[in-house]
Amino acid sequence: MTSGVETLQAFGPQPDAFDIVITDMTMPDMTGVELAKELMHLRSNIPIILVTGFSKLITAETAQEVGIREYLMKPIAIGDLSSAIRRVLDHDTEKEG
């Protein structure tokens, strides 16, 4: 998706169809944190990874307080992204088991 509004329109009718959401902090219509809050309102356990290049807007600590599972700073190496995805998905598997 290219905006938070577009993401909410896709997510809202079928929130259980998504395994993970990766969002940027800066995008049209709303911030990644605002999107994360809206998504978690619809499905509280949705794993969210937030990507940002502007560390002054949000910190890893404040992202975690909101419920965001992983916080990555740009530029992102593909290995770092794949590791974050694995951690988030493994964390959810541990909770189910």
PyRosetta script that sets phi, psi and omega in degrees:
from pyrosetta import init, pose_from_sequence

init()
pose = pose_from_sequence("MTSGVETLQAFGPQPDAFDIVITDMTMPDMTGVELAKELMHLRSNIPIILVTGFSKLITAETAQEVGIREYLMKPIAIGDLSSAIRRVLDHDTEKEG")
pose.set_psi(1, 159.3)
pose.set_omega(1, -178.6)
pose.set_phi(2, -110.7)
pose.set_psi(2, -4.5)
pose.set_omega(2, 178.2)
pose.set_phi(3, -149.8)
pose.set_psi(3, 161.6)
pose.set_omega(3, 177.4)
pose.set_phi(4, -64.1)
pose.set_psi(4, -38.9)
pose.set_omega(4, 180.0)
pose.set_phi(5, -63.1)
pose.set_psi(5, -45.0)
pose.set_omega(5, 178.1)
pose.set_phi(6, -60.8)
pose.set_psi(6, -40.6)
pose.set_omega(6, 178.7)
pose.set_phi(7, -63.7)
pose.set_psi(7, -45.6)
pose.set_omega(7, 179.1)
pose.set_phi(8, -63.1)
pose.set_psi(8, -36.9)
pose.set_omega(8, 178.5)
pose.set_phi(9, -64.8)
pose.set_psi(9, -36.2)
pose.set_omega(9, 178.8)
pose.set_phi(10, -78.1)
pose.set_psi(10, -38.0)
pose.set_omega(10, -175.1)
pose.set_phi(11, -76.0)
pose.set_psi(11, -41.8)
pose.set_omega(11, -172.7)
pose.set_phi(12, -51.9)
pose.set_psi(12, -50.1)
pose.set_omega(12, -176.8)
pose.set_phi(13, -70.1)
pose.set_psi(13, -21.9)
pose.set_omega(13, -177.0)
pose.set_phi(14, -146.3)
pose.set_psi(14, 64.5)
pose.set_omega(14, -175.2)
pose.set_phi(15, -62.4)
pose.set_psi(15, -25.2)
pose.set_omega(15, 179.9)
pose.set_phi(16, -80.8)
pose.set_psi(16, -4.3)
pose.set_omega(16, 179.0)
pose.set_phi(17, -80.5)
pose.set_psi(17, -7.6)
pose.set_omega(17, -177.0)
pose.set_phi(18, -108.7)
pose.set_psi(18, 136.2)
pose.set_omega(18, 178.6)
pose.set_phi(19, -92.9)
pose.set_psi(19, -30.3)
pose.set_omega(19, -174.9)
pose.set_phi(20, -160.4)
pose.set_psi(20, 152.4)
pose.set_omega(20, 174.6)
pose.set_phi(21, -125.6)
pose.set_psi(21, 130.2)
pose.set_omega(21, 174.2)
pose.set_phi(22, -115.5)
pose.set_psi(22, 121.6)
pose.set_omega(22, -176.1)
pose.set_phi(23, -131.7)
pose.set_psi(23, 154.4)
pose.set_omega(23, 175.1)
pose.set_phi(24, -92.8)
pose.set_psi(24, 153.9)
pose.set_omega(24, 176.8)
pose.set_phi(25, -68.7)
pose.set_psi(25, -38.6)
pose.set_omega(25, -176.0)
pose.set_phi(26, -107.6)
pose.set_psi(26, 118.1)
pose.set_omega(26, 176.9)
pose.set_phi(27, -158.0)
pose.set_psi(27, 169.1)
pose.set_omega(27, -178.9)
pose.set_phi(28, -63.7)
pose.set_psi(28, 146.2)
pose.set_omega(28, 170.7)
pose.set_phi(29, 79.6)
pose.set_psi(29, -37.1)
pose.set_omega(29, 179.9)
pose.set_phi(30, -160.5)
pose.set_psi(30, 161.0)
pose.set_omega(30, 177.2)
pose.set_phi(31, -80.8)
pose.set_psi(31, 166.9)
pose.set_omega(31, 176.3)
pose.set_phi(32, -62.0)
pose.set_psi(32, -34.2)
pose.set_omega(32, 178.1)
pose.set_phi(33, -68.1)
pose.set_psi(33, -43.0)
pose.set_omega(33, 177.9)
pose.set_phi(34, -61.9)
pose.set_psi(34, -42.5)
pose.set_omega(34, 177.5)
pose.set_phi(35, -61.9)
pose.set_psi(35, -45.4)
pose.set_omega(35, 180.0)
pose.set_phi(36, -57.4)
pose.set_psi(36, -44.6)
pose.set_omega(36, 179.3)
pose.set_phi(37, -61.6)
pose.set_psi(37, -43.0)
pose.set_omega(37, 178.9)
pose.set_phi(38, -64.5)
pose.set_psi(38, -42.9)
pose.set_omega(38, 179.4)
pose.set_phi(39, -63.9)
pose.set_psi(39, -42.3)
pose.set_omega(39, -179.7)
pose.set_phi(40, -70.2)
pose.set_psi(40, -23.3)
pose.set_omega(40, 173.6)
pose.set_phi(41, -67.4)
pose.set_psi(41, -36.3)
pose.set_omega(41, 179.0)
pose.set_phi(42, -80.3)
pose.set_psi(42, -32.9)
pose.set_omega(42, 178.8)
pose.set_phi(43, -151.5)
pose.set_psi(43, 101.1)
pose.set_omega(43, -169.9)
pose.set_phi(44, -61.7)
pose.set_psi(44, -25.7)
pose.set_omega(44, -175.5)
pose.set_phi(45, -100.4)
pose.set_psi(45, 14.5)
pose.set_omega(45, -179.1)
pose.set_phi(46, -68.5)
pose.set_psi(46, 123.9)
pose.set_omega(46, 178.1)
pose.set_phi(47, -72.8)
pose.set_psi(47, 128.7)
pose.set_omega(47, -177.9)
pose.set_phi(48, -126.7)
pose.set_psi(48, 133.4)
pose.set_omega(48, 173.1)
pose.set_phi(49, -111.8)
pose.set_psi(49, 127.7)
pose.set_omega(49, 178.9)
pose.set_phi(50, -106.8)
pose.set_psi(50, 130.4)
pose.set_omega(50, 178.4)
pose.set_phi(51, -112.9)
pose.set_psi(51, 136.3)
pose.set_omega(51, 179.3)
pose.set_phi(52, -150.0)
pose.set_psi(52, 154.3)
pose.set_omega(52, 172.1)
pose.set_phi(53, -114.1)
pose.set_psi(53, -0.2)
pose.set_omega(53, -176.5)
pose.set_phi(54, -117.4)
pose.set_psi(54, 83.7)
pose.set_omega(54, -175.2)
pose.set_phi(55, -65.9)
pose.set_psi(55, -17.7)
pose.set_omega(55, -179.9)
pose.set_phi(56, -76.1)
pose.set_psi(56, -19.8)
pose.set_omega(56, 179.4)
pose.set_phi(57, -78.9)
pose.set_psi(57, -32.2)
pose.set_omega(57, 179.8)
pose.set_phi(58, -156.4)
pose.set_psi(58, 149.0)
pose.set_omega(58, 176.7)
pose.set_phi(59, -111.5)
pose.set_psi(59, 167.7)
pose.set_omega(59, 176.6)
pose.set_phi(60, -59.4)
pose.set_psi(60, -37.1)
pose.set_omega(60, -178.7)
pose.set_phi(61, -66.7)
pose.set_psi(61, -45.7)
pose.set_omega(61, -179.6)
pose.set_phi(62, -69.5)
pose.set_psi(62, -33.6)
pose.set_omega(62, 175.7)
pose.set_phi(63, -62.1)
pose.set_psi(63, -43.8)
pose.set_omega(63, 179.2)
pose.set_phi(64, -64.9)
pose.set_psi(64, -38.7)
pose.set_omega(64, 178.5)
pose.set_phi(65, -61.4)
pose.set_psi(65, -33.4)
pose.set_omega(65, 179.1)
pose.set_phi(66, -73.2)
pose.set_psi(66, -25.7)
pose.set_omega(66, -178.0)
pose.set_phi(67, 115.0)
pose.set_psi(67, 3.6)
pose.set_omega(67, 177.4)
pose.set_phi(68, -72.1)
pose.set_psi(68, 130.5)
pose.set_omega(68, -172.8)
pose.set_phi(69, -77.7)
pose.set_psi(69, -38.2)
pose.set_omega(69, -178.5)
pose.set_phi(70, -136.0)
pose.set_psi(70, 148.5)
pose.set_omega(70, -178.0)
pose.set_phi(71, -131.6)
pose.set_psi(71, 119.4)
pose.set_omega(71, -177.7)
pose.set_phi(72, -123.2)
pose.set_psi(72, 137.1)
pose.set_omega(72, 177.4)
pose.set_phi(73, -95.1)
pose.set_psi(73, 139.5)
pose.set_omega(73, 174.4)
pose.set_phi(74, -77.8)
pose.set_psi(74, 152.0)
pose.set_omega(74, -5.5)
pose.set_phi(75, -73.6)
pose.set_psi(75, 150.1)
pose.set_omega(75, -175.5)
pose.set_phi(76, -111.0)
pose.set_psi(76, 128.5)
pose.set_omega(76, 172.4)
pose.set_phi(77, -79.4)
pose.set_psi(77, 143.5)
pose.set_omega(77, -177.8)
pose.set_phi(78, -57.7)
pose.set_psi(78, -34.1)
pose.set_omega(78, 177.8)
pose.set_phi(79, -64.6)
pose.set_psi(79, -37.7)
pose.set_omega(79, 178.0)
pose.set_phi(80, -67.4)
pose.set_psi(80, -40.5)
pose.set_omega(80, 178.0)
pose.set_phi(81, -65.5)
pose.set_psi(81, -45.9)
pose.set_omega(81, -179.2)
pose.set_phi(82, -65.0)
pose.set_psi(82, -35.2)
pose.set_omega(82, 176.4)
pose.set_phi(83, -65.7)
pose.set_psi(83, -41.1)
pose.set_omega(83, 178.3)
pose.set_phi(84, -63.9)
pose.set_psi(84, -43.2)
pose.set_omega(84, 177.7)
pose.set_phi(85, -60.8)
pose.set_psi(85, -45.2)
pose.set_omega(85, -179.8)
pose.set_phi(86, -61.3)
pose.set_psi(86, -44.5)
pose.set_omega(86, 179.4)
pose.set_phi(87, -60.2)
pose.set_psi(87, -45.0)
pose.set_omega(87, -178.6)
pose.set_phi(88, -63.9)
pose.set_psi(88, -47.0)
pose.set_omega(88, -178.3)
pose.set_phi(89, -69.1)
pose.set_psi(89, -38.7)
pose.set_omega(89, 177.3)
pose.set_phi(90, -65.3)
pose.set_psi(90, -37.3)
pose.set_omega(90, 178.2)
pose.set_phi(91, -60.7)
pose.set_psi(91, -42.7)
pose.set_omega(91, 179.5)
pose.set_phi(92, -68.7)
pose.set_psi(92, -36.6)
pose.set_omega(92, 178.4)
pose.set_phi(93, -65.3)
pose.set_psi(93, -40.4)
pose.set_omega(93, 178.8)
pose.set_phi(94, -62.2)
pose.set_psi(94, -39.8)
pose.set_omega(94, 179.9)
pose.set_phi(95, -65.8)
pose.set_psi(95, -35.9)
pose.set_omega(95, -179.1)
pose.set_phi(96, -72.8)
pose.set_psi(96, -34.0)
pose.set_omega(96, -174.1)
pose.set_phi(97, -80.1)
pose.dump_pdb("model.pdb")
